[in-house]
Amino acid sequence: MAKYKNFLGLGIAGNFALHLAQAGELEDFKNIITADEAAPKGMFPFFLPTPAPGSDVPELKAKPMLHNYPLSSEYIKLPNEELNIQAEPEVGLICELEYAADKLVSIKPTYFGAYNDCSIRVAGASKISDKKNWGENTKGLSNSLIAIDNFSAGGVMDNYSIASFLRRGDETHAYGEDVELLGYSYFYEKLLEWMLNQINTQEDFGPLEPLHEYIVACNKPKNAIISIGATRYTEYGEHTFLKKGDEVVIVVYNNKELSAKDVAAKVADKTLNATSSISILAQKVI
C-alpha cells in the first residue's frame, strides 16, 4: 500500500440511490443543490499527499488529519473513542491526472477494484472528510486490482458487480447489497465529466471543501485514488457497526463468470481467491 503515498485520495458522496439515507447523512446535504436529482452530492478528500520540501505551492488550509496515510489492504483500526464505525463497500479507481496550468483537464481511470470507505457515524461533523480519516489503517484498497480497457459502455466494467460481507465469530453476513456497477447513478463518461467539473469548481460550502485549492497546494498530484460511492446496505449492514475481531470482505467480480450465490457461498467457506477477474479486499478489524 505504500506505493500510493503520493496519490491524491478523493471520494464521491451520494452516487448510489438510498445510501445517504441509510448512512444518516441526508441532513448534511440539505443545502446542496445538484444539476439533477440523481447527481452525486459532491466530492471529499480522504488523503492529501504532502508536497516535497521546497515546493513553491500555496499554503494548504485543509485539516492536518488529511495528511494521515490511511490505506491498508489488511486492517481497519478503530478509533480510541467510543464511536460507531461502518464499512462502506465501494469501487475504487486508480486514475491518471492531467492539468493545463492549474486546471485539471483529464481524469483517466486505469484500474479498478474493491475499496472500503470506512466511516465514522457522527452527527454534526462540519465536513464529510471529518468522518473519513482518523489515522493509519482507516481506509481499504484491494491489492488485486483489475485493468480497465475502456472506461465506457462496452468495456470490461460492464460485466462487474460488487458484494460485501461481515465475518463475526463463526458467522458470515451480507453487509452490502450485491449490485451491478452499472447501478451507479453516474458512471463512465458522465461520471468523468461530472468529476472534472466538481473538482475544478467545488467551493467551501456546507459539508464540501475547495478541492481545486487543495490540489494546487499539493503540487498537482499526477495520480489519484477515487472511490466512486458507497452502495446500499443490507438490513444487517445498515444497523451493524464494526467491532474488534470482525472481518470486512468486499468483492468486485465478473458476474458473467460467477453468480451472486456463488460469491456468497465461497466467501462464507473462505474459498474465494483473487484472480485476474476478481478483486477482493479482506480487512481484520483491530
C-alpha positions in Angstrom: 0.0 0.0 0.0 2.9 2.4 0.4 3.1 2.8 -3.3 0.1 5.1 -3.2 1.6 7.7 -0.7 1.9 10.3 -3.5 -1.6 9.7 -4.8 -4.4 12.1 -4.2 -7.3 10.5 -2.3 -10.9 11.6 -3.2 -14.3 10.2 -2.7 -17.8 10.8 -4.0 -20.9 11.3 -1.8 -24.3 10.2 -3.0 -23.6 8.2 -6.2 -25.8 5.2 -5.3 -29.5 5.6 -4.6 -30.6 5.5 -1.0 -27.1 5.1 0.6 -27.0 8.6 2.1 -30.4 7.9 3.8 -29.1 4.6 5.2 -26.0 6.3 6.5 -27.9 9.1 8.2 -26.3 11.7 6.1 -29.1 13.3 4.1 -29.4 16.2 6.6 -25.7 17.1 5.9 -26.5 17.8 2.3 -29.9 19.5 2.6 -28.5 22.8 1.2 -26.6 21.3 -1.6 -28.3 21.9 -5.0 -27.3 19.4 -7.7 -27.8 19.5 -11.5 -30.4 16.7 -11.4 -32.0 14.6 -8.7 -29.7 11.6 -9.5 -26.5 13.6 -9.4 -23.9 12.9 -6.6 -23.9 15.5 -3.8 -20.2 16.3 -4.0 -16.7 15.1 -3.6 -14.4 15.0 -0.5 -10.7 14.4 0.2 -9.7 11.5 2.3 -5.9 11.8 1.7 -3.8 14.8 0.6 -0.2 14.0 -0.1 2.3 16.4 1.4 4.3 18.3 -1.3 8.0 17.8 -1.5 10.1 20.1 0.7 10.9 23.3 -1.2 7.9 23.1 -3.5 6.7 26.5 -4.5 3.0 26.0 -3.7 0.4 27.9 -1.6 -0.2 27.1 2.0 -2.6 24.1 2.4 -5.5 25.1 4.5 -7.0 21.6 4.9 -7.2 19.9 8.3 -3.9 18.2 9.2 -5.6 14.8 9.7 -6.0 14.6 5.9 -2.2 14.1 5.6 -2.5 10.8 7.5 -1.9 8.0 5.1 -4.9 5.8 5.7 -4.8 3.0 3.2 -4.5 -0.7 4.1 -5.3 -4.0 2.4 -5.3 -5.9 5.7 -6.7 -3.9 8.6 -9.2 -1.4 9.8 -8.2 0.2 13.0 -11.0 1.5 15.2 -10.6 4.9 16.9 -9.8 5.1 20.6 -13.1 6.9 21.3 -16.4 5.1 21.6 -17.6 5.9 18.1 -19.8 4.0 15.6 -17.8 2.8 12.6 -19.3 1.4 9.4 -17.6 -0.2 6.4 -18.6 1.4 3.1 -18.3 -1.0 0.2 -17.3 0.8 -3.0 -15.4 0.6 -6.2 -12.0 2.4 -6.2 -10.5 3.8 -9.4 -6.8 4.3 -9.9 -6.6 7.4 -12.1 -4.0 9.4 -14.0 -4.5 13.2 -13.8 -3.6 15.8 -16.4 -3.5 19.6 -15.9 -3.4 22.7 -18.1 -1.8 25.4 -15.9 -3.6 24.9 -12.6 -6.8 23.4 -14.1 -7.5 19.7 -14.0 -8.4 18.8 -17.6 -8.3 15.0 -17.7 -9.0 12.0 -15.4 -8.1 8.7 -16.9 -9.1 5.6 -14.9 -6.6 2.7 -15.4 -7.5 0.1 -12.8 -10.5 -0.7 -10.5 -11.1 -2.8 -7.5 -12.6 -3.4 -4.1 -12.5 -0.4 -1.8 -13.7 0.3 1.8 -14.5 3.9 2.5 -14.8 3.1 6.2 -16.6 6.0 8.0 -17.3 7.4 11.4 -21.1 7.8 12.0 -21.4 11.0 14.0 -23.9 13.8 13.7 -22.9 17.4 13.3 -19.5 17.0 11.6 -18.6 20.2 9.7 -17.2 18.4 6.7 -17.6 15.0 5.1 -13.9 14.4 5.4 -14.1 14.7 9.2 -15.6 11.2 9.2 -13.2 9.6 6.7 -9.6 9.6 8.0 -8.6 9.2 11.7 -5.1 7.7 11.1 -3.3 4.7 9.7 -5.4 1.7 8.6 -8.7 3.5 8.3 -9.4 3.0 4.6 -9.2 -0.1 2.5 -8.0 -0.8 -1.0 -7.5 -4.3 -2.5 -4.1 -5.5 -3.7 -5.8 -7.3 -6.5 -6.9 -4.6 -9.0 -8.3 -5.1 -12.5 -7.1 -3.3 -15.6 -9.6 -1.0 -17.3 -9.6 -1.5 -21.1 -12.1 1.4 -21.7 -14.0 3.4 -19.2 -17.2 3.5 -21.2 -20.0 1.3 -22.3 -18.8 -1.9 -23.9 -15.7 -2.0 -21.7 -14.7 -4.6 -19.1 -16.6 -3.0 -16.2 -20.0 -3.6 -17.9 -19.9 -7.2 -16.5 -18.9 -6.5 -12.9 -20.8 -6.5 -9.6 -19.8 -5.6 -6.1 -20.8 -7.5 -2.9 -19.7 -7.2 0.7 -19.8 -9.3 3.8 -19.0 -9.1 7.5 -17.5 -12.1 9.3 -18.3 -12.1 13.0 -17.3 -15.1 15.0 -18.4 -18.2 13.1 -21.0 -16.4 11.0 -20.7 -14.5 7.7 -23.4 -11.9 6.9 -24.1 -10.0 3.7 -23.2 -6.4 4.6 -24.0 -4.5 1.4 -26.4 -5.5 -1.4 -24.9 -7.4 -4.3 -25.3 -4.9 -7.2 -24.0 -4.3 -10.7 -21.5 -1.5 -11.2 -23.9 -0.2 -13.9 -26.2 0.7 -11.0 -24.1 3.7 -10.0 -26.1 6.9 -10.7 -23.2 8.5 -12.6 -20.8 6.2 -14.4 -18.4 6.2 -17.4 -18.2 9.4 -19.4 -21.0 11.1 -17.4 -19.1 10.4 -14.2 -15.8 11.7 -15.6 -17.4 14.9 -16.9 -19.1 15.5 -13.5 -15.8 14.8 -11.5 -13.8 17.2 -13.7 -16.3 20.0 -13.1 -16.8 19.2 -9.5 -13.0 19.2 -8.7 -12.4 22.5 -10.5 -15.5 24.3 -9.2 -16.5 22.9 -5.8 -16.4 25.6 -3.1 -16.0 25.6 0.6 -19.7 25.3 1.4 -21.6 23.2 3.9 -20.0 19.7 4.1 -17.9 20.3 1.0 -14.4 21.6 0.6 -12.5 23.6 -2.1 -10.8 20.7 -3.9 -9.0 22.8 -6.5 -7.2 24.8 -3.9 -6.2 21.6 -2.1 -4.8 20.0 -5.3 -2.8 23.1 -6.2 -1.4 23.2 -2.7 -0.4 19.5 -3.0 1.6 20.4 -6.1 -0.9 18.9 -8.5 -0.5 15.1 -8.0 -0.2 13.1 -11.2 -2.3 10.2 -9.8 -5.4 9.7 -7.7 -7.4 7.0 -6.0 -11.1 8.0 -6.4 -13.8 6.0 -4.6 -17.0 6.4 -6.6 -19.6 6.0 -4.0 -20.8 3.5 -1.4 -23.5 1.0 -2.4 -26.6 0.2 -0.4 -26.5 -1.8 2.8 -28.5 -4.9 3.6 -30.7 -4.5 6.6 -27.9 -6.2 8.7 -25.3 -3.9 7.4 -27.3 -0.7 7.9 -27.7 -1.5 11.6 -24.4 -3.2 12.4 -21.2 -1.3 13.4 -17.7 -2.7 13.4 -16.2 -4.4 16.4 -12.7 -5.7 17.1 -12.3 -9.2 15.7 -14.7 -8.6 12.8 -13.5 -9.1 9.2 -14.9 -7.0 6.4 -14.8 -8.7 2.9 -15.6 -6.7 -0.2 -15.6 -8.4 -3.6 -15.7 -6.9 -7.1 -16.3 -9.8 -9.5 -17.2 -10.6 -13.1 -20.9 -11.6 -12.9 -20.7 -13.5 -16.2 -18.2 -15.9 -14.6 -19.7 -16.1 -11.0 -23.2 -15.7 -9.7 -24.0 -13.7 -6.5 -24.9 -17.0 -4.9 -21.5 -18.5 -5.8 -19.7 -15.5 -4.4 -21.6 -15.5 -1.1 -21.0 -19.3 -0.7 -17.3 -19.0 -1.4 -16.8 -16.1 1.0 -18.7 -18.0 3.7 -16.5 -21.0 3.3 -13.3 -18.9 2.7 -12.6 -20.4 -0.7 -12.9 -17.3 -2.9 -9.5 -16.2 -4.2 -8.4 -13.1 -6.2 -7.9 -13.7 -9.9 -7.5 -11.5 -12.9 -11.3 -11.0 -12.8 -11.9 -10.9 -9.1 -10.8 -8.1 -6.8 -11.0 -9.0 -3.1 -10.5 -6.8 0.0 -10.4 -8.6 3.3 -9.7 -6.4 6.4 -9.5 -7.5 10.0 -10.9 -5.0 12.5 -8.4 -4.2 15.2 
